[in-house]
Amino acid sequence: MDKGILTTPEICEETIKIGIKKGVKTMFYQTLILAILAGAFIAFGCFVSIVGSHGISNYGLSKFVAGTLFPVGLVLVLICGAELFTGNTLLIQAYMEKEVTLFQFIKNLVTVYVGNFIGAFMSAVLIYLSGLLLSNDLKLGAYVLKVASYKGSLSFLNALVSGILCNFLVCLAVWGSYAAKDVAGKILIVWVTIMTFIISGFEHSVANMYYFSIAILAKIDSRIIVASHLSADKLESVSVFNAIGNIIPVTIGNIIGGMLLVGLAYWFVYVKMPRDKDNSTKEKY
């Protein structure tokens, strides 16, 4: 009988196969289009989580509601098929196995990163033009500004470490989804893991592409600025400069969290160590 779940060594094999497909067999424009879709999926996860939580004054409850809603973005990425930068850091396993060259590895990550930004930014523009930020007497747009203001005021170290913790969880969600062979199982592991990352408040580079894009657009409307009750200093943190200052350390952190803490860690445990042991045994006998 076919098993309903892969073992952890089998997950590692599956991750390597998927890495080969992403890095070698998928054409550039396929990757770019799928990356744009992923950026849009994450953007809608961000948007729905803010719509659902912005009016809740209790901090813990607000975070819980946001965490319950946000995972739809990664669910769409994994179930419908798309290319997300944070998850693609797991291509490090295919690279370590010499199945993907360094050029192919970097090309995939850069292409996906750019595509994710395009998708996130386009979604922000469409949401802004829909007029939905004026919802709930401008409170939705005001909350968008507050979220971006907080992110824009984070120190380099805060953003870096938060990015590490974020993609540690995101890549565990992706890794865990490979274990399940049915859609329900994939959704379950993704949902609970991504919910953990959102409730914790960690920083995701692609999500932040959307948050800053929509906030900078919201800043155009003086009514939203007034409704936010933010001071001039806090409003200044909602800018392209602060967005870049946040996204750079978050991206570096995401790379460390995904490649090192998940990709390389599992490759070392389930591929390199068993291989070294087998080689040692053969040499002994």
C-alpha atoms as one frame of an Amber mdcrd trajectory, in Angstrom:
protein
   0.000   0.000   0.000   1.283   3.448  -0.925   2.248   5.494   2.102   0.336
   8.709   2.729   3.424  10.530   3.948   7.118  10.663   3.091   9.818  10.006
   5.676  12.303  12.779   6.360  15.069  11.204   4.180  12.491  10.871   1.393
  11.519  14.521   1.849  15.172  15.424   1.317  15.242  13.395  -1.915  12.028
  15.093  -3.053  13.424  18.542  -2.244  16.508  17.818  -4.349  14.351  16.635
  -7.273  12.215  19.761  -7.056  15.383  21.873  -6.875  16.672  20.276 -10.089
  13.370  20.979 -11.815  13.341  24.610 -10.672  17.017  25.288 -11.360  17.610
  23.303 -14.540  14.429  22.246 -16.303  12.223  25.342 -15.969  12.673  28.066
 -18.602  13.422  31.666 -17.583  10.058  33.111 -18.582   8.204  30.271 -16.901
  10.067  31.014 -13.687   9.442  34.766 -13.985   5.696  34.405 -14.590   5.320
  31.918 -11.748   7.294  34.286  -9.506   4.964  37.174 -10.374   2.014  34.964
  -9.443   3.660  34.061  -6.133   4.198  37.747  -5.333   0.499  38.336  -5.974
  -0.529  35.352  -3.840   1.538  36.586  -0.883   0.166  40.107  -1.369  -3.405
  38.863  -1.116  -2.493  36.893   1.985  -1.155  40.142   3.469  -4.237  42.092
   2.433  -6.824  39.658   3.766  -4.949  39.312   7.067  -5.000  43.097   7.566
  -8.660  43.372   6.584  -9.541  40.735   9.137  -7.399  42.050  11.979  -7.140
  45.831  11.637 -10.221  46.607  13.717  -9.288  44.396  16.689  -7.792  46.334
  19.607  -6.623  43.287  21.571  -3.033  42.648  20.439  -3.042  38.872  20.861
  -6.429  38.386  19.219  -5.482  40.668  16.341  -2.321  38.650  15.731  -4.255
  35.393  15.922  -6.791  36.502  13.323  -4.040  37.772  11.023  -2.175  34.483
  11.462  -5.299  32.509  10.634  -5.817  34.364   7.353  -2.313  35.035   6.005
  -1.358  31.393   5.172  -3.678  31.440   2.146  -0.774  33.050   0.265   1.668
  30.157   0.696  -1.123  27.611   0.263  -1.806  29.091  -3.186   1.913  29.082
  -3.989   2.316  25.393  -3.148  -1.024  24.020  -4.343  -1.622  26.143  -7.456
   2.041  26.268  -8.387   4.255  29.357  -8.179   7.836  30.382  -7.396   8.506
  32.097  -4.066  11.963  33.437  -3.187  11.906  32.385   0.452  10.941  28.783
  -0.313  13.396  28.568  -3.208  16.327  29.000  -0.835  15.898  25.229  -0.408
  17.520  24.844  -3.848  20.733  24.840  -1.825  20.272  21.072  -1.457  20.312
  20.483  -5.225  23.368  22.733  -5.454  25.187  20.798  -2.717  24.484  17.612
  -4.678  26.018  19.268  -7.776  22.740  18.801  -9.645  22.393  22.582 -10.015
  25.293  24.899 -10.827  26.034  28.027  -8.805  24.967  30.148 -11.789  21.637
  28.291 -12.100  21.073  28.596  -8.355  21.708  32.341  -8.252  19.816  32.924
 -11.519  16.739  31.225 -10.090  16.808  33.209  -6.847  17.359  36.561  -8.599
  14.657  35.891 -11.196  12.175  34.786  -8.559  13.013  37.733  -6.297  12.389
  40.236  -9.098   9.214  38.437 -10.160   7.925  38.369  -6.583   8.413  42.138
  -6.340   6.559  42.720  -9.605   3.640  40.585  -8.411   3.519  42.203  -4.978
   3.762  45.732  -6.375   1.132  45.158  -9.086  -1.240  43.736  -6.471  -0.653
  46.768  -4.248  -1.469  49.118  -7.132  -4.671  47.238  -7.983  -5.801  47.129
  -4.356  -5.102  50.847  -3.979  -7.034  51.674  -7.165  -9.961  49.560  -5.939
 -10.521  52.112  -3.176 -10.600  49.445  -0.497  -8.124  51.304   1.706 -10.937
  53.761   2.423 -12.938  50.961   4.047 -14.162  51.187   7.647 -13.990  54.991
   7.690 -10.370  55.021   6.447  -9.237  52.774   9.299  -7.983  50.090   6.935
  -5.698  52.515   5.100  -4.557  54.025   8.394  -3.597  50.577   9.689  -1.598
  49.918   6.513   0.461  53.028   7.258   1.006  51.946  10.851   2.237  48.509
   9.797   4.733  49.947   7.303   5.822  52.610   9.798   6.689  49.927  12.338
   8.602  47.856   9.783  10.433  50.906   8.463  11.648  51.808  11.941  13.250
  48.426  12.702  17.015  48.397  13.171  19.211  46.397  10.789  19.818  43.753
  13.462  16.139  43.476  14.397  15.137  43.039  10.755  17.953  40.556  10.081
  17.162  38.272  13.021  13.427  38.499  12.409  14.065  37.521   8.795  16.073
  34.483   9.912  13.292  33.309  12.220  10.659  33.934   9.559  12.214  31.836
   6.826  13.202  29.112   9.246   9.446  28.594   9.693   8.480  29.253   6.065
  10.972  26.689   4.760   9.841  24.199   7.380   6.309  24.699   6.047   7.509
  24.071   2.478   9.637  21.117   3.606   6.732  19.654   5.568   4.336  20.080
   2.647   6.508  17.722   0.584   5.865  15.003   3.159   2.117  14.935   2.513
   0.796  13.361  -0.675  -2.711  14.775  -0.335  -3.867  18.393  -0.597  -5.422
  18.437   2.883  -2.188  17.282   4.497  -0.156  19.901   2.642  -2.546  22.673
   3.651  -2.526  21.612   7.300   1.259  21.728   7.759   1.511  24.995   5.847
  -1.320  26.627   7.764  -0.128  25.889  11.282   3.513  26.744  10.528   2.825
  29.999   8.686   0.306  30.957  11.361   3.136  30.610  13.883   5.365  32.962
  11.900   2.653  35.617  11.508   1.485  35.545  15.127   5.123  35.819  16.205
   5.566  38.911  14.025   8.628  37.813  12.037   9.719  39.561   8.820   9.162
  38.140   5.321  10.907  39.900   2.423   8.188  39.320  -0.192   5.379  40.231
   2.196   7.256  43.426   3.039   7.486  44.268  -0.663   3.706  44.446  -0.588
   3.370  46.163   2.791   5.682  49.017   1.811   4.215  49.331  -1.686   0.633
  49.641  -0.465   1.647  51.995   2.367   3.592  54.335   0.054   0.538  54.451
  -2.209  -1.759  55.047   0.786   0.426  57.992   1.749  -0.731  59.752  -1.417
  -4.189  60.214   0.139  -4.106  62.947   2.794  -7.326  61.586   4.308  -5.603
  58.319   5.172  -2.658  60.189   6.675  -4.983  62.192   8.928  -6.897  59.050
   9.934  -3.672  57.269  10.916  -2.816  59.849  13.613   0.871  59.087  13.004
   3.482  61.662  13.933   5.645  63.252  11.243   8.615  61.089  12.318   6.644
  57.881  11.979   5.242  58.943   8.614   8.788  59.551   7.388   9.585  55.886
   8.009   7.044  55.013   5.289   9.312  55.699   2.325  11.233  53.983  -0.451
  14.465  54.568   1.498  13.129  52.898   4.640  11.575  50.112   2.584  14.978
  49.286   1.111  16.555  49.630   4.567  14.120  47.008   5.858  13.966  44.609
   2.927  17.752  44.228   2.540  18.414  42.851   6.064  15.161  40.865   5.991
  16.214  39.274   2.693  19.646  38.399   4.095  17.941  36.923   7.153  15.515
  34.956   4.989  18.452  33.496   3.062  20.219  32.456   6.271  17.066  30.999
   7.806  16.126  29.011   4.707  19.488  27.899   3.338  21.426  27.316   6.534
  18.906  26.365   9.221  16.693  24.199   7.006  18.272  23.386   3.631  21.863
  22.728   4.668  20.907  21.293   8.065  18.665  18.592   6.590  21.035  17.905
   3.693  23.875  17.365   6.162  21.812  15.051   8.387  20.023  12.967   5.737
  22.441  13.009   2.773  26.016  13.852   3.695  26.317  12.026   7.015  24.786
   8.710   5.759  26.965   8.931   2.622  30.111   9.525   4.675  29.190   6.619
   6.934  28.665   4.302   3.944  31.993   5.343   2.431  33.731   4.812   5.764
  32.200   1.329   6.072  33.275   0.371   2.543  36.831   1.533   3.215  36.906
  -0.469   6.467  35.880  -3.730   4.837
